[in-house]
């Protein structure tokens, strides 16, 4: 719980209070409690299995939203909201704090389902479901799905803004657009469940609607297994680099983090942000092809030795060019030591000739190199490193990327890391020397 900011706990508490208020009328409403209990047990069981270690992965939440939306179409709002609680509180959670995350998820779903049920009933949707009039039921069901989606997006964006200090406009950007289509499909399945539930065939027929959802779940499970394999491949490559170049252990992960901060600040979509993170993590994988004695050398490099080390972007590109899921990250691995003025390597590209991903990683790489203590250079304060990046922007670094990093670090902060013991006094470069000429800048 200590890792959760106080403001985030207060926000969660407010959402929980709102959810309790939605459930408050439960003792006074008339509802078929057996139906609510059956839907709650069904949702809890499905989500528990889908998000358990039994299936080999932790499947994303929301696979069985049709059950919740069917409850919203069949039951009064408080009873429909209650259907989500057992499944949310019993679900498998990997990240800590587990209890707080479960409570947050339960409160979020209670509010979303309650809003959907209220909108559906206000528009006369329940009568259409009871009558089995599917065409007429589509309108109220669509409005209910939209309300459900908006509430979840509103709450998700709020927790991002409060817990991670993401700017409000960026916290909500794209949340509704990304989730509306899949939730609309779930809403249609939920409507079919509700109509069949009220038909002469009863709940058994309604459960058959879940079969396509199970097929969909299985397909997504395969996708996530593939992503897990990708992550394992990247981890293995990074660990190999860290073992070989002990002076910069952890550097790759931090460059990936800084690259992700820049990408988010620039408003890139989540998929591209992830690719930029991969680019930062793998930017030095070519060091596996460089002799270890050069990587661990404490003294100045000879011109010949520097030329050998400067081959590592090309080595790295050869290693990763066959990994299709990396996308533009492969260009970043090859070009992250290019400079805007054309004096970089390996090809001396200039300005916009340098891929955008490489310009992002170049700034992230230099920033972490300056703020980390190694055996050949002492860490600089973050403010000094950012000032140096600004000084070299336009000639070595893309000013847009530098400005994005400055903004992101100013808001979220940065914790410089010690990546090697100071066994020897560090070699402090002259104050006016550019980043690219400082010891260790290209290692």
N, C-alpha and C positions, 0 to 999 in steps of 0.2 A: 504493500500500500504506500510505502514511503516514496516510491518512484512516481506516483501519480500526483501531479500538482494539485494544490488545494482548490484552485479555481475549477479544475476538472471534476473534483469530488463534489463541489457545490453544484455544478451543472448537472451531474448525474443524479444528485439528491433531488433537485428540482424536477427532473424528468420522472423520477420514481414517485414523487408526490403527485404529479399529474396523472400517472398511471393508476395510483391508488384511488384517486378521485373518480376515475372512469369505472373502477370496479365497485365503488361504494354502494350503488343501488342494487347489487346482487341479491341481498336477502328479500327485497320487495318485488322482484320481477317474477312473472310466470313464464317458465320456459321448460322445454323437454330436457331435463338434466341428463337423462341417459344419452341423448344425442351429443350434448356438450362433452360429457365424459368420454364417449367413444371417439369423438374427433380429437380431444386432447390427448388421449392415449395413442391414437394413430399418429398424430404429429410428433409426439415425444419419441415414440418407437422408431419412426422413420428417420428423424433427425439424429437420434442417438446412434443408429447404425451407420448413417451416411458420414458422420463426423467422428467415428471411432477408429481406433487402430486396427480393428478387425478387417477393414477393407484396404489397409496398407497405406492410406493417405487420410488427411483431414480434409474432407470435402467442404467447399464453401457453404455458408449458410444460405437459406432461401430455396433449396432444392424442392422442398415440399410446401411452398407457399399456397398451392391450390387447396390444401386442407384448411389453412387459416381463412382463405377467402371464401371457401364453401361455408365455413362457420359464419362469416360476416353476412352471407346471403341467406342463411337459414335461421339464425338466432338473433335475439335482441342484442344490442351493442355490448352491454356489460358481459353477458355470457359468451359472446363471440370473442371478446378480448381475453377472457379467462382461458380459452382454448390454447393460447400461445404460451402460457406461463410454465406449465410443467416441462414442456420440451426445451424451453430456453434455460430453465434453472438446472436441468439435468444434462444438458449438452456437454460434450467434451470440449474443453478449452485448453489450448497449448500455452498461450502466453499468460504471464502473471500481470496483475493479481486476478486469479481465477474467479473468486467470488464476485468481485466488483464487475468483471466483464459479463458474468452470467446475469447479474441483477440489471446491468445496463441493457443487455439484449432483451430480457423479459419486459422491462419498462418500455423500450422502444417499440416492440411488437404489440404490446397492449394498446399503446396510443395509436399505432397505425391501423390495427384491426378495428378498434373502436371507431375511428374516423370513417373507415370504409363502410362499416355497418350502419352508422348514422346517415351517411350520404345515400347509401343504397335504399334504406327504408324511407327517407324523406322524398325520394324520387319515385316511390311506388314499386320498387323492384321486388319486394317480397311477394306482393300479389301476383306478379308475373311469374315468379318461380313456382308458387303454389299452383297456378293454373297451367304451368308447363308451356307458357307462351314465350318461346325462346327469342324470336325476333324483337318482341317488346322488351324483354329482359336485358337485351344487349346494352341499351342506353344507360340505365341505372347501374348495371355492372361495370361498364366502362368508366363512369364517373367515380364509382367506388374504388376501382383499381387506381385511378389517377390520384384520389385522395390518399390511399395507402402509400403510393410511391412518393408523393410530395412530403408526407409526414416523415417517412424514413430518410429521405434526402435532407430534409430540414434538420433533423436531429443528427445525422451523420456529419453534415457540414458544420453544425454547431460544435460538436465534440472536437473536430479538427481545429477549428478556430480557437477554442478555449484551451485544449490540452497541448497542442503543438504550435500555437500562436501563428497559424496560417492566416493570411489576410482574408477577411470575411468574403470578399467577392471571389477570391480564388478557391476558398474552401467549398463553396457551393457550385463552382463552375463545372458543368458537365455531369453532375450527379444524377439529375433527373433524366437527362438524355440517354445516359448509359444504362440506367436501370428500367426505364419505362417499357421498352420492347420486351425484355424477358418477363417482367412482371405482368404485362398485358397477356402474354401467352399463359402464364400461370392463372391469371384471372379468368380466361376462357375455360381452362380446365376446371377451375373452381366452380364456375357457373354450371358446367355440365354435371359436375358432382352434385350440386344443389338440386338441379332439375330432376336428375335420376333418383336422388334421395327421396324427393316428394312424390315420385311416380309409384305405380303399383309394385314395381320391382324392389323398391326400398334401398336401404344402405348397401346391401351386397352389390347391387348393380353400380352404385356410386363408386365403390372401391375399385371397380374395373378401370375407371378413368386414370387411376394412379399407375397403371401398367406402362403407358407411354412415358410418364415421369420417371419411372424406374429405368427405362431404356436410356432416357436422356441423362439421368444420373450416372449410369454406367459409362456412357460416352465421355462425359466430363471427367470421370474418374481416370479414364485412360489418358486424357489430356493432361491432367495434373500429375500423373505418374511420369509422363514424358518431361514435364517441366522439372520435376524432382530429379530426373536423370540429368537434365541440363545443368541444374545447380550443382549436382555432385561432380560433373565434369569440370566446371569452373573452379570449384573448391580444390579439386585435385591439382589443377594447373597452378593455382595461386600458392598452395602449400609447397609445391615443388620449387617455385621461385623464392619463397620465404626461406626455405631450407638452404638453398644455394647462396642467396644474398642476405646473410643474417643482419647486415647493417640496416637494411630497410624493411625488416619484418613488420608486417601490419600496414606498410605504406599503401599497398594495392587496395586494401579494403577502405582506407581513408580517402584515397583518390576517388574510389567508386562513390563514397558518400558525398564528397564535395561536388562531383559531377552531377549527382542526382539533385543536390541543392540548387545548382545552377539551372539545370533543366526545368525544375519546378518553377523557379523564379521567372523563367522565360515563358511559362504557360504551356509547356509541352504536355501532350496527353500522357496518360499513365503508361501506356505500352512503350512509348518512346523514352520516357524517363527510365524505365527498366533497362532498355537497351543501352542508354548512356551510363547507367550504373555498371553494366557488364563491361562497357568500354573502359571505364576507369579501373575496374578491378583487373582487367587483363592487359592493360597498356604496356606492362613491362614483361609479359610472358616470354618475349624473345630473349631475355637474359639467360634463359636455359641454354642458349647456344653460345654464350660468351664464357670464356675461361674463368673459373672461380677466382683465380689469383688476381685477375684484374678487378673483379667486382669487390673484392675484399682488400684491395690495396689502400693503405693509409696515406701514402705519399702522393705527390703530383703524378698525373699520368703523362707519359711521353706522347708525342703526336701520333706515333704508330699505335700505341695502346688506345688512345682516344678514338682512332679510326675503327679499331676492332669493336669497341663498345658501341659506336654509332651505327653498327650493323644490326643492333638488337631490334629496331622496329621492323626491319625486313624479315628477320628470323621469326619474329612474333606473327607477322602477317602470314607467313608460310604455314605456321602451326595452326592458325585459326581459320584460314580462308575456306576450309571445307566444312566448317560448322555453320550450317545454314541459319539456325535460329539467332545468331549474333547480329545479322543484318548490318547496319551501318557501323556497328562497333568494330568491325574488321578494318574499316577505313581509319578509325581513330587509332587503332593499334599501329598502323603503318605511318600515320602522318602527325602524331602528337608532338613531335619535335620540329615541325615546320614553324617558320616565323612569318609574320605578316609582311616583313620587308624583304623576304626571299632569301635570307641568309641561313635558314634552317636546313635540316636534313630529314629524310634521305634524298629528296628530289628538288629542294629549293623552291617549293611552291610559294606563291605570293597571294595575299589578300583573300578574295573569295574563291581562289583556286583550292584553298585548303578546306576540306570537308568541315561542315559545322560541328560534327561530333568530335573531330580532332581539335578544333579550337576550344571546345568546352573542356576536354581532358587536359589540354596543355596548361590552362589556367589552374585547374584543380591539382595537377601534378606539381607545378611550381609552388603553389600555396602550401601544400603539405610538406614539400621538401624544405621550405623555409621555416615552417613552424614545428619541425620535428628535430630533436637532438640526435645526432649520429656521431660516429667516431671521428668524422672529419669535419663536422660543422655543428655549432651550437644553435639551438632553436632560437628564433627571434619572436618577440611578442607579435600577437596576431595583428595589431594595429600597424606595426612596422612592415609586416609582410604584405598587408593590403596596400599600404602606401607604395611599396616597391612595385607591386603589380600595376598600380595606377601609373607610376612613372614609366613603366615599360609598355603600357598599352598604346596601341597604334603602330608600334615598331615591332615588338615581339608578340604581344598578345592582342586578341580581339577586344576592343573597349567594351562592347556589349556584354561579353562574357565576364569581364572583370567587374563591371557595374552590377551584374546579376549576383556574383559571388559576394561583393561588398554588401549588397542589400540583404542577402540571405544570412550572412554571418552576423550582420548588425542586429537582425531580428532573433535568430535562433542561437547565436553564439557558436563557438568552436573550441574544442578541447585539444590542444596540441599534445602529441604523444612522444615519449622517449622510445626510440626504436633500437638503440644500442647503447652499451655502456661507454662512458667517456674515459676510455683507458689512456688516452693521450690528450694533451691540450688541443683544442680545436683550432683549425687554421681559419682565422677571421679574414675574409676578403676585404679589399679596399671599399670604403663606403660608396664610392661612385660606380663600382663595377656592375654591369648589367646582370640580370638573373642568369642568363645563359652561360656566362663565363665564370660563375661561382663554382668552387669545388663541389663535386657531387651532383651538380644540377642535371647531368645527363646519365646518372646511374640509376 
